[in-house]
Amino acid sequence: MLRPIHADRREEVLPVNPLYSGLVPAGGVPRFQLSQQSMTADAASALIRDELILESHARLNLATYCTTWMEPQARELIAECLDRNLMDHDQYPQTADIETRCVNILTNLWNDPDGVGVGASTAGSSEAAMLAGLAMKFAWRNRRRAAGLVADRPNMVMSTAVHTCWPKFCRYWDVEPRYVPISEPDYCVDPDEVAAACDENTIGVVAILGSSALGKYDPVAEISGRLDRLQAERDLNVPIHVDAAVGGFITPFLDPERVWDFRLPRVRSINASGHKFGLVYPGVGWILWEDRADLPEELVFDCELLGGCVPTFTLNFSRSGAPVVAQYYSFLRLGFDGFQAVQHTSREVASFLAKEIAQIPGLDVIADGVDLPVVGIRVRPGEEAMTVFDIHDRMRRHGWQIPAYYLPPDLEHIGVLRLVIRHGFSQDMAEHLLRDLRTEVTSLLQGDSRP
């Protein structure tokens, strides 16, 4: 996020509670400059806490997919591991081994047929997506050059509902994005349109296992089948990367029969966010390739700066090992049955909300939690008494953070509200949400336009 420089407010000081007057430096605490003097740890933490109370309660934030609660034992582990540099394998070999274990757990969870792949933790799914895209671009370039062909016009085919990280990748690394629009009533891409957008310069197709906008799954198996036909018809071998930032920690537990992962030979890499439904605080992501050959050697660097020789292919270098340890804690703590129970509860609450919201006059449910535990709502077509933005504003008065936005092209005329039901959002909380939603929608339909 770009932040402005407040040159005209350089001398501004923070407002300080009179009770702290003997604890902070004389003359106050500068807002945009370092104070000349130090202060006690208690005073510094008190000032910051006073500012943070202005933020909403994280458990009422239905906008974010990110985990907002972990057990005290996990928090303690995180605090103990914050000083461990994940890249320093020589000094922290157990932390590095824990990362390897997590990669292997995910390899098995995502049904790698032979277990000869490779992977790593990342700062989040955005970094993981960048790495997946780079691997596809380098592999495509190497294939083109080996065949004596020009390799200077790469493109990537993806849904209009992809996360912002994918347009970022294309812009940062000079790849043409080819967008396939989502359409009603499924709000996902048509496999035939995906295949039609591919050509000899396509480095890969990105399939989404749970869109950020509505939590809808792309038909990965159908896309793979259509690309198989494309290869048979035109000899174009286009790999698939699955962006499972959200669904990678949902589908294996709730829909194990859905084929979307390494069971499809065309799926060469998968990313996921541990800090979403992986039940870990931000930030940790994961990137896996089905075969070591899918990660071009040009992307791997040997580093000897910290002792020993450590191969690295992530964009970031030094990172705390705490998020990786927290991910391993979640794996150990819950196991398969525990993850299944947690995710099932979230989906049950989402389904309950969807059924109840569908009964509220003026609202239509367009995502009912059948894929991800996400509920998408729109104002019924023809209803002019309110918009989703009106509902968003009204619900904020009750403390609820429910994002309102327009869908991507070609459905940008549809405004939606999205409710992400995470671990810890209980049936009781859902009842309170429904009560407030019914109250505010009824008020809007009756013409109450109070600010």
VEXFIPA-463657 format. One line per field, with one value per residue (C-alpha): residue in one letter; z, y, x; residue number from 1. Coordinates in nm, 4 decimals. Example, Ala and Ser with C-alpha at 12.3 -4.5 7.8 and 13.67 -1.06 7.14 Angstrom:
BEGIN
mike <- [A,S]
Z <- [0.7800,0.7140]
Y <- [-0.4500,-0.1060]
X <- [1.2300,1.3670]
vexmar <- [1,2]
//
This chain:
BEGIN
mike <- [M,L,R,P,I,H,A,D,R,R,E,E,V,L,P,V,N,P,L,Y,S,G,L,V,P,A,G,G,V,P,R,F,Q,L,S,Q,Q,S,M,T,A,D,A,A,S,A,L,I,R,D,E,L,I,L,E,S,H,A,R,L,N,L,A,T,Y,C,T,T,W,M,E,P,Q,A,R,E,L,I,A,E,C,L,D,R,N,L,M,D,H,D,Q,Y,P,Q,T,A,D,I,E,T,R,C,V,N,I,L,T,N,L,W,N,D,P,D,G,V,G,V,G,A,S,T,A,G,S,S,E,A,A,M,L,A,G,L,A,M,K,F,A,W,R,N,R,R,R,A,A,G,L,V,A,D,R,P,N,M,V,M,S,T,A,V,H,T,C,W,P,K,F,C,R,Y,W,D,V,E,P,R,Y,V,P,I,S,E,P,D,Y,C,V,D,P,D,E,V,A,A,A,C,D,E,N,T,I,G,V,V,A,I,L,G,S,S,A,L,G,K,Y,D,P,V,A,E,I,S,G,R,L,D,R,L,Q,A,E,R,D,L,N,V,P,I,H,V,D,A,A,V,G,G,F,I,T,P,F,L,D,P,E,R,V,W,D,F,R,L,P,R,V,R,S,I,N,A,S,G,H,K,F,G,L,V,Y,P,G,V,G,W,I,L,W,E,D,R,A,D,L,P,E,E,L,V,F,D,C,E,L,L,G,G,C,V,P,T,F,T,L,N,F,S,R,S,G,A,P,V,V,A,Q,Y,Y,S,F,L,R,L,G,F,D,G,F,Q,A,V,Q,H,T,S,R,E,V,A,S,F,L,A,K,E,I,A,Q,I,P,G,L,D,V,I,A,D,G,V,D,L,P,V,V,G,I,R,V,R,P,G,E,E,A,M,T,V,F,D,I,H,D,R,M,R,R,H,G,W,Q,I,P,A,Y,Y,L,P,P,D,L,E,H,I,G,V,L,R,L,V,I,R,H,G,F,S,Q,D,M,A,E,H,L,L,R,D,L,R,T,E,V,T,S,L,L,Q,G,D,S,R,P]
Z <- [0.0000,-0.0977,0.1965,0.1596,0.2985,0.5310,0.4910,0.6124,0.9378,1.0273,1.3700,1.4694,1.8007,1.9235,2.1706,2.5031,2.7910,3.0931,3.2965,3.0806,3.1290,3.3472,3.1189,2.7766,2.6686,2.7445,2.4554,2.3491,2.1018,1.7331,1.4990,1.1856,1.3266,1.5732,1.9218,2.0423,2.3679,2.4496,2.6730,2.8836,2.7262,2.9215,2.7928,2.4299,2.4413,2.6138,2.3458,2.0674,2.2340,2.2720,1.8976,1.8048,1.9942,1.7071,1.4842,1.4554,1.6279,1.4067,1.4811,1.3326,1.0125,0.7492,0.4696,0.5277,0.4501,0.6925,1.0227,1.3138,1.6061,1.7209,2.0493,2.3263,2.2867,1.9199,2.0097,2.2591,1.9972,1.7519,2.0087,2.0851,1.7152,1.5916,1.6073,1.3944,1.0416,0.8207,0.5696,0.8282,0.7991,0.9639,1.2843,1.2866,1.1300,1.3130,1.1826,0.8305,0.8880,1.0051,0.6799,0.4879,0.6853,0.6043,0.2330,0.2475,0.4352,0.1637,-0.1120,0.0260,0.0970,-0.2661,-0.4005,-0.5603,-0.7279,-0.6764,-0.4176,-0.6196,-0.6284,-0.4589,-0.2644,-0.0010,0.2315,0.1177,0.2723,0.1402,-0.1649,-0.3604,-0.3454,-0.4181,-0.7258,-0.8484,-0.8171,-0.9980,-1.2778,-1.3115,-1.3271,-1.6071,-1.7960,-1.7747,-1.8668,-2.1678,-2.2779,-2.2499,-2.4574,-2.7271,-2.7477,-2.7556,-3.0570,-3.2245,-3.1858,-3.0708,-2.7035,-2.6617,-2.6464,-2.3430,-2.2281,-1.9388,-1.9481,-1.6390,-1.5111,-1.4634,-1.1004,-1.0231,-0.7218,-0.7784,-0.7472,-1.0981,-1.2849,-1.0731,-1.1906,-1.5529,-1.5242,-1.3202,-1.5432,-1.8804,-1.9528,-2.1455,-1.9327,-2.1278,-1.9255,-1.9642,-1.8170,-1.5510,-1.6271,-1.4582,-1.3045,-1.1867,-1.1709,-1.3048,-1.6424,-1.9347,-2.0110,-2.3854,-2.3613,-2.1593,-2.4276,-2.7040,-2.5416,-2.5516,-2.8245,-2.8711,-2.6509,-2.3532,-2.0573,-1.8581,-1.7374,-1.3859,-1.2418,-0.9185,-0.6379,-0.4672,-0.6077,-0.3701,-0.5004,-0.4289,-0.3195,-0.6397,-0.7759,-1.1359,-1.3024,-1.2896,-1.4141,-1.7056,-1.7957,-1.7871,-2.0128,-2.2609,-2.2680,-2.3308,-2.6403,-2.7410,-2.7270,-2.9356,-3.1923,-3.2146,-3.0337,-2.7675,-2.4270,-2.1809,-1.8090,-1.5315,-1.2108,-0.9459,-0.7268,-0.4187,-0.1897,-0.0109,-0.1293,-0.0803,0.2888,0.2373,-0.0532,0.0661,0.3881,0.2701,-0.0955,-0.1252,-0.4338,-0.6284,-0.8667,-0.8927,-0.7716,-0.8755,-0.9696,-1.2936,-1.4865,-1.6418,-1.2974,-1.2506,-0.9504,-0.6654,-0.4188,-0.0981,0.1916,0.5294,0.6863,0.5428,0.5946,0.6896,1.0292,1.0842,1.1488,0.8565,0.6875,0.5377,0.1940,0.0194,-0.3339,-0.4631,-0.7995,-0.8910,-1.0326,-0.9652,-1.3420,-1.3273,-1.1358,-1.3867,-1.2550,-1.3482,-1.0630,-0.7958,-0.6265,-0.3909,-0.0907,0.1385,0.3328,0.6501,0.6646,0.4539,0.1077,0.0978,-0.2324,-0.2480,-0.5051,-0.3093,-0.3751,-0.0121,0.1661,0.5445,0.7022,1.0472,1.0945,1.3308,1.0707,0.9490,1.3052,1.3555,1.0433,1.1738,1.5074,1.3280,1.1426,1.4621,1.6754,1.4424,1.2170,0.9277,1.1441,1.3275,1.0081,0.8659,1.1731,1.1753,0.8038,0.8168,1.0949,0.8915,0.5889,0.8016,0.9407,0.5897,0.4577,0.7456,0.6771,0.3048,0.3630,0.6094,0.4005,0.0971,0.2914,0.3470,0.1039,-0.1534,-0.1330,-0.3534,-0.2521,-0.5388,-0.3401,-0.0811,0.0766,-0.1223,-0.2351,0.0161,0.3372,0.1702,0.1228,-0.1654,-0.1668,-0.4212,-0.4128,-0.6108,-0.9682,-0.9980,-0.6313,-0.6165,-0.2463,-0.1580,-0.2855,-0.1424,-0.0444,0.1642,0.3452,0.3973,0.5640,0.7856,0.9043,1.0054,1.2691,1.4398,1.4118,1.1160,0.8385,0.5221,0.1978,-0.0893,-0.4439,-0.8087,-0.9768,-1.2439,-1.6182,-1.7781,-1.4640,-1.3367,-1.3232,-1.0306,-0.6827,-0.4123,-0.0410,0.0697,0.4046,0.4765,0.7519,0.9278,1.2213,1.5349,1.3684,1.5590,1.4998,1.7773,1.6007,1.2796,1.4585,1.5718,1.2190,1.0756,1.3306,1.2391,0.8653,0.8779,1.0775,0.8385,0.5146,0.6436,0.7336,0.3882,0.2118,0.4163,0.2923,0.6038,0.4669,0.7969,0.7678]
Y <- [0.0000,0.3391,0.5786,0.9587,1.1707,1.4311,1.7049,1.9685,1.7769,1.7102,1.8747,1.7089,1.5220,1.2340,1.3097,1.1588,1.0501,1.2720,0.9567,0.8986,1.2488,1.1320,0.8420,1.0047,1.2464,1.6133,1.7964,1.5008,1.2187,1.3124,1.1434,1.1350,1.1623,0.9732,1.1171,1.2508,1.0601,0.7036,0.5978,0.2965,-0.0237,0.0089,0.3626,0.2682,-0.0327,0.1673,0.4383,0.1828,-0.0094,0.3128,0.3685,0.0120,0.0185,0.2314,-0.0751,-0.3148,-0.6512,-0.9048,-1.1797,-0.9602,-0.9056,-1.1143,-0.9544,-1.1339,-1.4916,-1.4635,-1.6481,-1.4191,-1.6616,-1.9276,-2.1102,-1.9616,-2.2505,-2.1582,-1.7932,-1.8937,-2.1025,-1.8129,-1.5779,-1.8292,-1.8703,-1.5114,-1.4820,-1.7918,-1.7066,-1.9721,-1.9362,-2.0115,-2.3902,-2.4233,-2.2483,-2.3619,-2.7088,-2.8216,-2.5259,-2.6123,-2.9758,-2.8692,-2.6772,-2.9931,-3.1949,-2.9428,-2.9628,-3.3419,-3.3274,-3.1038,-3.3206,-3.6134,-3.4068,-3.2898,-3.6423,-3.6276,-3.9718,-4.0417,-3.7891,-3.6671,-3.3021,-3.0007,-2.7088,-2.4440,-2.2028,-1.8436,-1.5151,-1.5817,-1.7039,-1.3944,-1.4848,-1.8473,-1.7362,-1.5295,-1.8321,-2.0577,-1.8045,-1.7635,-2.1402,-2.1642,-1.8745,-2.0135,-2.3655,-2.2321,-2.0232,-2.3202,-2.5376,-2.2717,-2.2169,-2.5905,-2.6121,-2.3215,-2.0921,-1.7314,-1.6941,-1.3279,-1.3078,-1.5145,-1.5067,-1.6567,-1.7558,-1.6930,-1.6061,-1.2466,-1.3502,-1.4203,-1.2630,-0.9373,-1.1235,-1.2686,-0.9371,-0.8235,-1.1189,-1.0473,-0.6813,-0.7317,-1.0097,-0.8946,-1.1628,-1.0890,-1.1690,-1.3301,-1.3053,-1.5415,-1.3848,-1.5585,-1.5968,-1.6666,-1.8820,-2.0586,-1.7476,-1.9333,-1.9815,-2.1972,-2.4618,-2.4217,-2.0490,-2.1214,-2.3558,-2.1114,-1.8432,-2.0619,-2.0664,-2.1590,-1.8668,-1.9645,-2.0430,-2.1886,-2.1687,-2.0550,-2.2373,-2.1068,-2.3386,-2.0802,-1.7277,-1.4377,-1.2706,-1.5460,-1.8548,-2.0409,-2.3261,-2.3272,-2.6647,-2.7747,-3.1304,-3.0071,-2.7445,-3.0140,-3.2383,-2.9578,-2.8838,-3.2530,-3.2214,-2.9065,-3.0962,-3.3795,-3.1371,-2.8769,-3.0280,-2.7522,-2.8811,-2.6185,-2.6802,-2.5858,-2.4085,-2.4333,-2.1269,-2.3064,-2.0132,-2.0800,-2.4138,-2.6073,-2.6435,-2.7015,-2.9413,-3.2296,-3.2477,-3.1751,-3.2855,-3.5532,-3.6987,-3.3736,-3.4158,-3.0867,-3.1582,-3.3658,-3.6526,-3.4556,-3.4961,-3.1508,-2.9847,-2.9115,-2.6774,-2.5682,-2.2808,-2.2301,-1.9849,-2.1362,-1.8144,-1.8586,-2.1886,-2.3416,-2.1892,-1.9940,-1.6233,-1.4217,-1.4761,-1.8084,-1.9534,-2.2740,-2.3575,-2.7147,-2.8555,-3.2096,-3.2882,-3.1399,-3.0854,-2.8351,-2.5922,-2.4731,-2.4775,-2.1107,-2.0144,-2.1982,-2.0256,-2.1762,-1.9552,-1.9957,-1.6702,-1.8306,-2.1418,-2.4528,-2.4390,-2.3711,-2.3880,-2.1118,-2.0153,-1.7874,-1.4128,-1.3232,-1.4256,-1.3858,-1.4698,-1.5682,-1.9401,-1.8676,-1.8956,-2.2304,-2.3615,-2.2385,-2.4284,-2.7457,-2.6898,-2.6795,-3.0005,-3.1786,-3.0357,-3.1145,-3.3994,-3.4920,-3.5460,-3.2187,-3.0169,-3.1899,-3.1061,-2.7396,-2.6872,-2.8803,-2.6533,-2.3437,-2.4798,-2.5728,-2.2198,-2.0754,-2.2999,-2.1989,-1.8304,-1.8749,-2.0459,-1.7812,-1.4860,-1.6269,-1.5710,-1.1992,-0.9869,-0.7995,-1.0229,-1.3065,-1.5538,-1.6244,-1.8186,-2.0543,-2.2031,-2.5263,-2.4770,-2.2595,-2.1500,-1.8193,-1.6553,-1.4116,-1.1813,-0.9405,-0.7102,-0.8691,-0.7319,-0.4561,-0.3603,0.0132,0.0845,-0.0157,-0.1224,-0.3565,-0.0477,0.0767,-0.2569,-0.2480,0.0937,-0.0100,-0.3289,-0.1372,0.0354,-0.3019,-0.3724,-0.6121,-0.5742,-0.7048,-0.5944,-0.4626,-0.4487,-0.5127,-0.8417,-0.8499,-0.8149,-0.9159,-0.9048,-0.5656,-0.4502,-0.6861,-0.5530,-0.8132,-0.8569,-1.1386,-1.3176,-1.5355,-1.7844,-1.8761,-2.0941,-1.9439,-1.7899,-1.9769,-2.0488,-1.8004,-1.5274,-1.6144,-1.5616,-1.2170,-1.1318,-1.2390,-1.0314,-0.7180,-0.7885,-0.8386,-0.5177,-0.3050,-0.4506,-0.4048,-0.0455,0.0236,-0.1352,0.0845,0.3924,0.4828,0.6837,0.7977,0.8618]
X <- [0.0000,0.1390,0.1555,0.1703,0.4515,0.3012,0.5612,0.3148,0.2555,0.6164,0.5901,0.2627,0.2617,0.0487,-0.2293,-0.1256,-0.3473,-0.2691,-0.2049,0.1042,0.2447,0.5309,0.6169,0.6631,0.9394,0.8947,0.7349,0.5258,0.5682,0.6206,0.3750,0.5932,0.9465,1.1609,1.1435,1.4754,1.4445,1.3486,1.0599,0.9799,0.8520,0.5257,0.4676,0.5384,0.3074,0.0322,0.0425,0.0185,-0.2647,-0.4614,-0.4389,-0.5251,-0.8561,-0.9865,-0.9795,-1.2705,-1.2781,-1.1039,-1.3577,-1.6347,-1.4375,-1.6139,-1.4116,-1.0834,-0.9922,-0.7005,-0.6937,-0.7823,-0.7543,-0.5104,-0.4804,-0.2612,-0.0149,0.0323,0.0825,0.3504,0.5305,0.5166,0.6695,0.9458,1.0359,1.0220,1.4007,1.4680,1.5770,1.4207,1.7038,1.9735,1.9645,2.3043,2.1940,1.8306,1.8271,1.5139,1.3136,1.4300,1.3329,0.9873,0.9432,1.0362,0.7840,0.5097,0.5949,0.5695,0.2396,0.0963,0.2429,0.0479,-0.2633,-0.2673,-0.2173,0.1247,0.1347,0.5057,0.6250,0.9246,0.8182,0.9655,0.8241,0.8776,0.7089,0.6658,0.5605,0.2087,0.0239,0.1181,0.4867,0.3975,0.2021,0.4973,0.7248,0.4781,0.4443,0.8200,0.8675,0.6094,0.7646,1.1194,1.0060,0.8128,1.1101,1.3438,1.1091,1.0797,1.4535,1.5248,1.2945,1.4731,1.1694,1.1328,1.0431,0.9545,0.5724,0.4621,0.1019,-0.0906,-0.4593,-0.6696,-1.0146,-1.1227,-1.1826,-0.8151,-0.6497,-0.4600,-0.1302,-0.1735,-0.2102,0.0860,0.2905,0.2078,0.3001,0.6159,0.7538,0.6276,0.3695,0.0508,-0.2560,-0.5399,-0.8567,-1.1495,-1.4650,-1.6703,-2.0391,-2.3690,-2.5044,-2.1877,-1.9668,-1.6645,-1.4939,-1.6011,-1.3312,-1.3862,-1.3141,-1.0009,-0.8692,-0.9631,-0.7462,-0.4336,-0.1709,0.1935,0.3008,0.0860,0.3113,0.0236,-0.3350,-0.4231,-0.7241,-0.8751,-0.9763,-1.1907,-1.2160,-1.1650,-1.4805,-1.7341,-1.5443,-1.6348,-1.4213,-1.3078,-1.3821,-1.0190,-1.0733,-1.2849,-1.0243,-0.7579,-0.9649,-1.0213,-0.6463,-0.5839,-0.8015,-0.6166,-0.2886,-0.4319,-0.5722,-0.2945,0.0044,-0.0035,0.1040,-0.0239,0.0385,-0.2040,-0.1192,-0.3894,-0.4271,-0.5580,-0.4843,-0.8112,-0.9451,-0.6220,-0.7014,-1.0753,-1.1296,-0.9069,-1.1061,-1.4602,-1.4613,-1.1917,-1.3612,-1.3176,-1.0240,-0.8357,-0.4822,-0.1789,-0.4082,-0.4440,-0.1158,-0.1608,-0.1530,0.2159,0.2091,-0.0176,-0.0062,-0.1996,-0.2174,-0.1460,-0.2684,-0.6159,-0.7960,-0.4612,-0.5503,-0.2270,-0.1810,-0.0376,0.1821,0.2746,0.2108,0.3107,0.4211,0.4618,0.5654,0.4656,0.8088,1.1510,1.1853,0.8972,1.1210,1.3845,1.7389,1.7884,1.5541,1.7528,2.0458,2.3007,2.3650,2.6668,2.6311,2.4980,2.7137,2.6706,2.5204,2.1469,1.9544,1.6949,1.4333,1.1999,1.1763,1.2336,1.5494,1.5542,1.2176,1.1096,1.0511,0.7612,0.4801,0.6175,0.6360,0.2784,0.1690,0.3294,0.1557,-0.1802,-0.0971,0.0058,-0.2719,-0.5597,-0.4571,-0.6836,-0.9928,-0.9459,-0.9063,-1.2104,-1.4186,-1.3136,-1.3758,-1.7040,-1.8298,-1.7409,-1.9251,-2.2285,-2.2500,-2.2100,-2.4891,-2.7143,-2.6525,-2.7164,-3.0517,-3.1657,-3.0463,-3.2287,-3.5519,-3.4873,-3.6915,-3.4862,-3.1785,-3.0519,-2.7822,-2.5417,-2.2782,-2.4200,-2.1088,-2.1234,-1.7614,-1.5794,-1.7549,-1.8352,-2.1740,-2.2229,-2.5266,-2.6688,-2.9689,-3.2495,-3.2602,-3.5203,-3.5013,-3.4270,-3.4710,-3.1159,-2.7765,-2.5171,-2.3197,-2.6130,-2.6237,-2.2481,-2.2733,-2.5645,-2.3965,-2.0842,-2.2935,-2.3254,-1.9522,-1.9784,-1.7200,-1.8878,-1.7202,-1.9304,-1.7921,-1.8714,-1.7873,-1.5135,-1.5834,-1.8182,-2.0336,-1.9221,-2.2843,-2.3477,-2.2728,-2.2211,-2.1632,-1.9322,-1.9266,-1.6220,-1.7031,-1.3816,-1.2859,-1.4384,-1.7445,-2.0129,-2.3795,-2.4579,-2.2614,-2.4450,-2.7787,-2.6677,-2.5535,-2.8888,-3.0779,-2.8833,-2.9074,-3.2859,-3.3243,-3.1230,-3.2631,-3.6198,-3.5370,-3.3948,-3.6924,-3.9255,-3.7456,-3.5503,-3.2575,-3.1100,-2.7357]
vexmar <- [1,2,3,4,5,6,7,8,9,10,11,12,13,14,15,16,17,18,19,20,21,22,23,24,25,26,27,28,29,30,31,32,33,34,35,36,37,38,39,40,41,42,43,44,45,46,47,48,49,50,51,52,53,54,55,56,57,58,59,60,61,62,63,64,65,66,67,68,69,70,71,72,73,74,75,76,77,78,79,80,81,82,83,84,85,86,87,88,89,90,91,92,93,94,95,96,97,98,99,100,101,102,103,104,105,106,107,108,109,110,111,112,113,114,115,116,117,118,119,120,121,122,123,124,125,126,127,128,129,130,131,132,133,134,135,136,137,138,139,140,141,142,143,144,145,146,147,148,149,150,151,152,153,154,155,156,157,158,159,160,161,162,163,164,165,166,167,168,169,170,171,172,173,174,175,176,177,178,179,180,181,182,183,184,185,186,187,188,189,190,191,192,193,194,195,196,197,198,199,200,201,202,203,204,205,206,207,208,209,210,211,212,213,214,215,216,217,218,219,220,221,222,223,224,225,226,227,228,229,230,231,232,233,234,235,236,237,238,239,240,241,242,243,244,245,246,247,248,249,250,251,252,253,254,255,256,257,258,259,260,261,262,263,264,265,266,267,268,269,270,271,272,273,274,275,276,277,278,279,280,281,282,283,284,285,286,287,288,289,290,291,292,293,294,295,296,297,298,299,300,301,302,303,304,305,306,307,308,309,310,311,312,313,314,315,316,317,318,319,320,321,322,323,324,325,326,327,328,329,330,331,332,333,334,335,336,337,338,339,340,341,342,343,344,345,346,347,348,349,350,351,352,353,354,355,356,357,358,359,360,361,362,363,364,365,366,367,368,369,370,371,372,373,374,375,376,377,378,379,380,381,382,383,384,385,386,387,388,389,390,391,392,393,394,395,396,397,398,399,400,401,402,403,404,405,406,407,408,409,410,411,412,413,414,415,416,417,418,419,420,421,422,423,424,425,426,427,428,429,430,431,432,433,434,435,436,437,438,439,440,441,442,443,444,445,446,447,448,449,450,451]
//
